[in-house]
């Protein structure tokens, strides 16, 4: 009887459970917002593709891309870089899209009704999209769409800080 209970214990607790690890991937990308001469007209710009560089974080967390269970954007913010004297108050809305080669584009973050008092840092709302298939790719592309409520005559550059929360199975478990 004891042997039977031990056997059930091993099957239930060791065989039926997979160990998960959780970690965060961080990416910083520069974006450019084109000058807008029309108020309320959407403008689009994209970043060049950037590498995901996930091999080291996967190795540090004892996993690999084949063992990923889930990935979601956990935070995103932008800091204005240039021109001096500007802030994000010229924007009415901004949407951020993610894509990868041969994959559909998905909206991952946005900010609506941006206040006049915003300053030089903008915190985004996230869409809660499942991004596990994107983070498995070697390269990603960010595209932004903005509408402005003030006329701008210069390109605006900002640094985009993104954090992705990852769930993955552990190698050998």
N, C-alpha and C positions, 0 to 999 in steps of 0.2 A: 504494500500500500504506500509506504514511504517513497519507494522508488517510482511508483506511478505518479505521485504528487510532484516529486522532483522533476520528472519528465514533463509533466504539464506546465510546471513553472518555467522550465527552460524554453519550451515551445512558445508559450504565451509572452513571456517578457523578453527573451533574447531573440527569438525567431520572428516574432510579429511586429517588432518595433524597429524603426530605422532611426539612427541618430542624425539629427539636423544640426547644422551650424548656421549662425546668423552673423552677417558682417555688412559693412557699408563700403561702397565704392564711391570715390570722389572724383569729379571731373571739373576742370576750370577751362572755359573757352571764351575767347574774345568774340563779341558780336558787334556788328556795325548797323546802326539805324540810319537809313538814307535821309537826306534832307527832304522835308515835306512842304511843298508849296500849296497844298490843298488841305483844308480842314475837313476831317471826317472821311477822307479817301484812304483806303487800306494800302499800305506799302509792305513789300515783302523783301526780306534778305535772308541769305543762307550762309552758314559757315562752311569752309572747306571740310571734307570728311576728316575725322580725327580718330586715332587708334584707341581701342578700348583698353589695351594693355592689362588684360585680366590674368595672365599667367601667374604673376607673382602673388597677387591677392588670393587667387585660388589655391596656390601652393601653400601660402601662409595659413590658410584655413582648412587645409587637408581635404580639398575637394577639386573638382574640375568642371568644365562647362557641361559635360554630359550628366552631371549629378545635380544640376540646378533645379530647384522646385518652384521658385518664384522670385520675382524682382519688381519692385515698385519705386518710383521716384519718391523720396521721403522729404526732401527739401530743395528749394531753388530760390536763389536771390541774385540780384544783379547790382553791381557797383559801377557808377559812372566814372569813366576814365578821362575822356576829353569830349568837347572843348572845356577849358576852364570857365567857370561861371555858370555853367549849365546845371540843371537838375532834371529829374524825370517828369516835371510838371507839364512839359509840352505834350506828353502822351495822354490819350484818353483810354486806350486799351492796348494790350500786348498779349499775343498768344505765341506759345512755343511748341514746335512740332519736332518729333524725332523720327528719323528713318535710317535705314541701312540698305546697302546694295541688295536689290531684288526683293525688298520688303516694303510693304505699304507704310505710308506715313501715318503717325498717330499724334494727336494733341496730348501733350503731357503736362502743360502748365499754362496759367493765364493770370492776368490782372485786369480788372474792369473798373471803370469810373475812378481812375487814378487821381487822387486829390492834388490840389495846387500846392499843398504843403509837404509833398512827398520827400523832397530832398534828393540826395545822390545815391540812396540805396532803396531798392525795390524788392519786396518779398512777394513771391508768387503763390497762388493757390494751385494745388495739384489736382489732376483728373482721376487718379487712382487706376490708371491703365496697367495691365499686366505686361511687363517688359522683358520677361525672361528670354524670349527668342532674340530680342535686340541685343541684350548684353552678351549673348553668346557670339555675336558677330565680331569680326576683326576691326571694323570701322563703323562709326556712326556719323550722322549728319544732323545738325540742328538748323531749323528754319524758323524765322520769326515773322509774324505779321503784326503791324502796328497801325493804329489810327491815331491821328494827332488832333489836339484841340488848339494848338498854336502853330503858327508858321515857323519853320526852322530853315536856315540857309546853310547849315554846316552838317557834315556827317557827325554822328554821335557814336562814340565807342564806349562799350561797357564790358566788364568782366562778368561772365555768368558762372555762378558756383552751383553745382548740382551734386546731390547725394542720392545714391540708389541703395535701398535696403534689399539685401539678398538672403534668401533661404536656400540652403543646399544640403544634400546628403553628404556625409563624411565618407571618404575613401575607405573601403574595406569593411564598412558596417552594413 
